[in-house]
Amino acid sequence: MMERLRSLNPVLPDMLLLQTLFLAVGEILIFVIGINVTSIAAGYAGGIIYSMISMYHMASVIDKAVYYEHKGAVARTLGGFFIRVLVLFIMEIVLYYAGGVMAMFASIAAMFTTKVSAYIQPVTNKFLHKIKRKGGKQGDQSNDECSGT
């Protein structure tokens, strides 16, 4: 599975790891704060999970679009975009009816963690390679070249 993710995009595994960490830390903070816990926790989890699925779907669509001519690639990319937007609207409607406006806002706020993950991914990549080297394994060169390290 990890090789499939790396073949789509070399930074995708790091991004998904960061998203998972944001999910865990965010849910813990929501339960510690304790205000309107269930709706906010559901919205936050929904937003993070949507972001993770959206990242994978976007990488997959772009990977497949490369093999088409210009017109086909544009159509495939736009089709993938509209699928993600449709899923987003459906998720927001479900969250509105299940948890109210707070769940919707929590999911939208959670989607911004994708940007944060993208900004701190190079640092995470260096940290993971340092851990791999201490464990006696060599880091893979393709990911080093992609992240600029």
Stockholm file with secondary structure:
# STOCKHOLM 1.0

chainA/1-149         MMERLRSLNPVLPDMLLLQTLFLAVGEILIFVIGINVTSIAAGYAGGIIYSMISMYHMASVIDKAVYYEHKGAVARTLGGFFIRVLVLFIMEIVLYYAGGVMAMFASIAAMFTTKVSAYIQPVTNKFLHKIKRKGGKQGDQSNDECSGT
#=GR chainA/1-149 SS CHHHHHHHCTTHHHHHHHHHHHHHHHHHHHHHHCSSHHHHHHHHHHHHHHHHHHHHHHHHHHHHHTTSCHHHHHHHHHHHHHHHHHHHHHHHHHHHHHHCHHHHHHHHHHHTHHHHHHHHHHHHHHHHHHHHHHTTCCCCHHHHHHHTC
#=GC SS_cons         CHHHHHHHCTTHHHHHHHHHHHHHHHHHHHHHHCSSHHHHHHHHHHHHHHHHHHHHHHHHHHHHHTTSCHHHHHHHHHHHHHHHHHHHHHHHHHHHHHHCHHHHHHHHHHHTHHHHHHHHHHHHHHHHHHHHHHTTCCCCHHHHHHHTC
//
